[in-house]
Amino acid sequence: EGQVVERDKKKADDYMRRAAEAGNASAQFNWAQILVSENPGVRGLTMAMPFYEKAAEQGIADAQYALAQVYSALKDVPKEKKDRAREWMHRAARAGFDTAQLDMGLWLVNGYNGPRDYELGFRWLSIAAKRGNVVAQNRLAHLYINALGTSPNPVEAAKWYVLSRRAGLKDVGLEDFYLGLTEEQQKQAIDQANRFRRG
């Protein structure tokens, strides 16, 4: 960072690599990130994977999430590892990582890397949405409209749409849905969205 001493990225990276190889979980994740950023594409992901694995095993949620994505993305990953992608995503989601909660919900709803489960997918998307994840709020609105994993609820769908729209996420389909609601339903949705933000 160039504080106290002169900035030296090469030396900093060397210390990070040494710490990673010595078994420090945070350093393993950070070193994996460095490898990915300096070696774009498949090569970087392949180089980083062993460090993501070590950090994930030690409970680093960011590494668990990254590992799930790497296992999904790389074609040459052995089947036994690919089969564990959803498990790693689930562990990251349970650790409270909201992006993992979003992706876990989407994977379950879409049947990606395992069987489809609308109810469990809805639950994970609800958790991420309540924690403020804007994409999860948007997807939750769609689930309420289509009654996937939950009962249909136009006001609840509109509430989540209003929250995601306020955060800047545009969705033409949801806007059409919202405009098709009665004035009273729109008012209820806005009131609920306001209460959610104050809460």
C-alpha positions in Angstrom: 0.0 0.0 0.0 3.0 2.3 0.2 2.4 3.2 3.8 5.5 3.5 6.1 7.6 1.8 3.4 7.9 2.3 -0.4 5.2 0.5 -2.3 6.5 -2.8 -3.7 3.8 -5.0 -5.2 6.2 -7.8 -6.2 7.5 -8.1 -2.6 3.9 -7.9 -1.2 2.8 -10.7 -3.6 5.8 -12.8 -2.5 4.8 -12.4 1.1 1.2 -13.3 0.3 2.3 -16.4 -1.6 4.6 -17.5 1.3 1.8 -17.0 3.8 -0.6 -18.9 1.6 1.9 -21.8 1.2 2.4 -21.8 5.0 -1.3 -22.4 5.5 -2.8 -19.1 6.4 -6.5 -19.3 5.2 -6.9 -15.6 4.4 -3.6 -15.5 2.5 -4.7 -18.6 0.5 -7.8 -16.8 -0.6 -6.0 -13.6 -1.3 -3.2 -15.4 -3.3 -5.8 -17.2 -5.3 -7.4 -13.8 -6.2 -4.0 -12.4 -7.2 -3.4 -15.4 -9.5 -6.8 -15.0 -11.1 -6.4 -11.2 -11.7 -2.9 -11.7 -13.1 -3.7 -14.7 -15.3 -7.1 -14.1 -16.9 -9.2 -17.0 -18.1 -8.9 -20.7 -17.5 -5.2 -20.6 -16.7 -5.7 -18.3 -13.7 -8.6 -20.2 -12.4 -6.7 -23.5 -12.7 -3.7 -22.0 -10.8 -5.9 -20.5 -8.1 -8.1 -23.6 -7.5 -5.8 -25.4 -5.0 -5.6 -22.2 -2.9 -9.3 -21.7 -3.0 -9.8 -25.3 -2.0 -7.4 -24.9 1.0 -9.1 -21.6 2.1 -12.5 -23.1 1.6 -11.7 -26.1 3.8 -10.6 -23.7 6.5 -14.0 -22.0 6.5 -13.4 -18.8 4.4 -16.8 -18.1 2.9 -15.5 -16.0 0.0 -13.3 -18.9 -0.9 -16.2 -21.4 -0.7 -18.2 -19.2 -3.0 -15.3 -18.8 -5.4 -14.6 -22.5 -5.4 -18.3 -23.3 -6.2 -18.0 -20.9 -9.2 -14.6 -22.4 -10.3 -15.9 -25.9 -10.2 -18.9 -24.9 -12.3 -16.9 -22.9 -14.8 -13.9 -25.1 -15.6 -14.6 -28.0 -18.0 -11.6 -30.1 -16.9 -12.5 -30.3 -13.2 -13.0 -34.0 -12.2 -16.6 -35.1 -11.8 -16.2 -35.6 -8.0 -15.2 -32.0 -7.6 -17.9 -30.7 -10.0 -20.5 -32.7 -7.9 -19.4 -30.7 -4.9 -20.0 -27.2 -6.4 -23.5 -26.9 -4.9 -22.2 -28.1 -1.5 -19.6 -25.3 -1.5 -22.1 -22.7 -2.5 -24.4 -23.9 0.3 -21.6 -23.6 2.8 -20.9 -20.1 1.7 -24.6 -19.2 1.9 -24.9 -20.7 5.4 -21.9 -18.6 6.4 -23.9 -15.5 5.6 -22.3 -14.5 2.3 -25.3 -12.7 0.6 -24.0 -13.2 -3.0 -23.8 -17.0 -2.3 -27.3 -16.9 -0.8 -28.5 -15.3 -4.1 -26.7 -17.8 -6.2 -27.8 -20.7 -4.0 -31.4 -19.6 -4.5 -31.0 -19.3 -8.3 -29.2 -22.6 -8.6 -32.1 -24.3 -6.7 -34.8 -22.6 -8.7 -33.1 -23.3 -12.0 -31.9 -26.8 -11.2 -28.3 -25.8 -11.8 -25.6 -28.2 -10.5 -28.2 -30.4 -8.9 -32.0 -31.0 -8.6 -34.5 -28.2 -8.8 -36.1 -27.2 -5.5 -38.4 -24.1 -5.7 -39.2 -23.9 -2.0 -35.6 -24.1 -0.8 -34.6 -21.7 -3.6 -37.3 -19.3 -2.5 -36.0 -19.5 1.1 -32.5 -18.6 0.1 -33.6 -15.8 -2.2 -35.7 -14.4 0.7 -32.8 -14.4 3.0 -30.6 -12.6 0.5 -33.4 -10.1 -0.3 -34.0 -9.3 3.3 -30.3 -8.6 3.8 -30.6 -6.0 1.0 -29.3 -7.9 -2.1 -31.0 -6.0 -4.9 -30.8 -8.9 -7.5 -32.4 -11.2 -4.9 -35.2 -8.7 -4.3 -35.8 -8.6 -8.1 -35.9 -12.4 -8.4 -38.1 -12.8 -5.4 -40.7 -10.5 -7.0 -40.7 -12.9 -10.0 -41.2 -15.9 -7.7 -44.2 -14.3 -6.0 -45.8 -13.5 -9.4 -45.3 -17.0 -10.7 -46.0 -18.8 -7.4 -42.7 -20.7 -7.5 -41.8 -22.0 -4.1 -44.5 -19.8 -2.5 -48.1 -18.8 -2.9 -48.9 -16.0 -5.4 -48.9 -12.6 -3.7 -49.1 -9.6 -6.0 -48.5 -7.0 -3.2 -45.5 -8.8 -1.9 -44.1 -9.1 -5.4 -44.7 -5.4 -6.0 -43.0 -4.6 -2.7 -39.8 -6.4 -3.7 -39.9 -4.8 -7.1 -40.3 -1.3 -5.7 -37.2 -2.0 -3.5 -35.1 -3.2 -6.3 -36.3 -0.4 -8.6 -35.4 2.2 -6.0 -31.9 0.6 -5.9 -31.6 1.2 -9.6 -32.4 -2.3 -11.0 -34.7 -1.8 -14.0 -37.0 -4.6 -15.1 -39.5 -4.0 -17.9 -41.6 -7.1 -17.2 -41.9 -6.2 -13.5 -42.8 -2.6 -14.4 -45.6 -3.8 -16.6 -46.8 -6.1 -13.8 -46.7 -3.2 -11.3 -48.6 -0.9 -13.6 -51.3 -3.6 -14.0 -52.0 -3.6 -10.3 -54.9 -1.7 -8.7 -54.1 1.7 -7.1 -54.7 0.1 -3.7 -52.3 -2.7 -4.3 -49.6 -0.3 -5.5 -50.2 1.8 -2.3 -49.9 -1.3 -0.1 -46.7 -2.3 -1.9 -45.1 1.1 -1.4 -46.1 1.2 2.2 -44.6 -2.2 2.8 -41.4 -1.2 1.0 -41.1 1.9 3.1 -41.6 -0.1 6.3 -38.9 -2.6 5.2 -36.4 0.2 4.6 -37.1 1.8 8.0 -36.8 -1.6 9.6 
